Amino acid sequence: MEIVLKKVNEGSLYVKAAGKLDIDSSAEYGMKVKDELDDVKDLVLDFADITYIASIGLRVLLELYQQMSKQGSIKIINVQEPVLNVLKMTGFNKFLSIS
């Protein structure tokens, strides 16, 4: 999985990844993002190139949500229809900001 992390401005982190959030990539994705969250108030996850999300990927999103709810906000943008369907079926759309 290709993961690009970019501090947009002070307190904001933009993350873009390509591929699948599955058993092979979710741990790496979660660790890379979590390692950069010190002093981050706004976390933006760009899912334009995420084609699939497994339950382990959902767990990573839940962990990121829990951490960011203590220090700021999290938003997921550019979600493809198959991934959006999973987020809706599991109820993640009820507590995550998705656009």
GIWO-V835381 format. One record per residue. N is the residue number from 1. RES is the residue in one letter. PSI is psi in degrees with one decimal (none if undefined). OMEGA is omega in whole degrees, -180 to 180 (999 if undefined). D_FIRST is the distance of its C-alpha to the first C-alpha in Angstrom with 2 decimals. Layout:
N_RES_PSI_OMEGA_D_FIRST + N_RES_PSI_OMEGA_D_FIRST
This chain:
1_M_134.3_176_0.00 + 2_E_125.9_-178_3.77 + 3_I_126.0_178_6.30 + 4_V_123.4_177_9.94 + 5_L_134.9_-176_12.84 + 6_K_122.8_174_16.31 + 7_K_112.0_-176_19.68 + 8_V_-48.3_174_21.56 + 9_N_-179.4_-178_24.87 + 10_E_120.5_178_26.41 + 11_G_-0.8_-179_25.15 + 12_S_134.1_178_22.34 + 13_L_129.2_178_18.58 + 14_Y_128.8_-179_16.30 + 15_V_125.5_176_12.58 + 16_K_131.3_179_10.49 + 17_A_158.7_179_6.93 + 18_A_136.4_177_5.98 + 19_G_-147.9_-177_5.63 + 20_K_138.5_171_7.28 + 21_L_86.1_-177_8.39 + 22_D_-166.0_-177_9.98 + 23_I_-28.1_-178_11.44 + 24_D_-23.3_-172_8.71 + 25_S_-18.8_-173_6.20 + 26_S_-39.7_-180_9.05 + 27_A_-44.8_179_10.83 + 28_E_-45.6_179_8.49 + 29_Y_-51.1_-179_8.10 + 30_G_-44.7_-179_11.84 + 31_M_-44.0_-179_12.92 + 32_K_-41.9_-180_11.58 + 33_V_-47.5_-179_13.24 + 34_K_-35.1_179_16.27 + 35_D_-19.1_-177_16.89 + 36_E_4.4_-171_17.57 + 37_L_-5.8_176_19.79 + 38_D_129.8_178_23.09 + 39_D_12.5_178_25.44 + 40_V_127.5_178_23.08 + 41_K_-30.9_-179_25.19 + 42_D_118.1_178_23.02 + 43_L_124.8_179_19.34 + 44_V_120.8_177_17.81 + 45_L_115.6_180_14.51 + 46_D_113.8_-177_13.83 + 47_F_20.7_-178_12.55 + 48_A_-33.8_-177_13.57 + 49_D_15.8_173_10.38 + 50_I_117.2_-173_9.60 + 51_T_-12.6_-175_11.36 + 52_Y_145.0_174_11.93 + 53_I_127.2_178_12.62 + 54_A_175.7_-179_14.23 + 55_S_-33.8_178_16.85 + 56_I_-32.6_175_14.76 + 57_G_-38.0_176_12.70 + 58_L_-37.7_179_16.22 + 59_R_-40.5_178_17.31 + 60_V_-44.0_178_14.82 + 61_L_-41.0_179_16.15 + 62_L_-43.2_179_19.62 + 63_E_-42.0_178_19.31 + 64_L_-40.9_178_18.20 + 65_Y_-45.7_-179_21.07 + 66_Q_-42.7_179_23.49 + 67_Q_-45.7_-177_22.84 + 68_M_-26.4_178_22.99 + 69_S_-18.7_177_26.09 + 70_K_-22.9_-173_27.84 + 71_Q_-5.1_-179_27.04 + 72_G_-133.3_-177_26.34 + 73_S_160.0_177_24.43 + 74_I_138.3_180_21.06 + 75_K_138.2_176_20.39 + 76_I_127.7_-177_17.77 + 77_I_161.2_174_18.19 + 78_N_43.7_-176_17.57 + 79_V_127.5_177_16.80 + 80_Q_152.2_-175_16.83 + 81_E_-47.2_-180_19.74 + 82_P_-39.3_179_18.21 + 83_V_-40.4_177_16.25 + 84_L_-40.6_178_19.41 + 85_N_-41.8_178_21.52 + 86_V_-43.5_180_19.80 + 87_L_-37.1_178_20.23 + 88_K_-43.6_-179_23.84 + 89_M_-31.7_-178_24.63 + 90_T_-3.8_178_23.63 + 91_G_6.3_-180_25.47 + 92_F_-26.2_179_22.65 + 93_N_-14.1_-180_24.01 + 94_K_-22.6_180_27.20 + 95_F_-13.2_177_25.99 + 96_L_143.8_174_22.88 + 97_S_114.8_-176_23.51 + 98_I_129.3_176_21.70 + 99_S_none_999_22.44
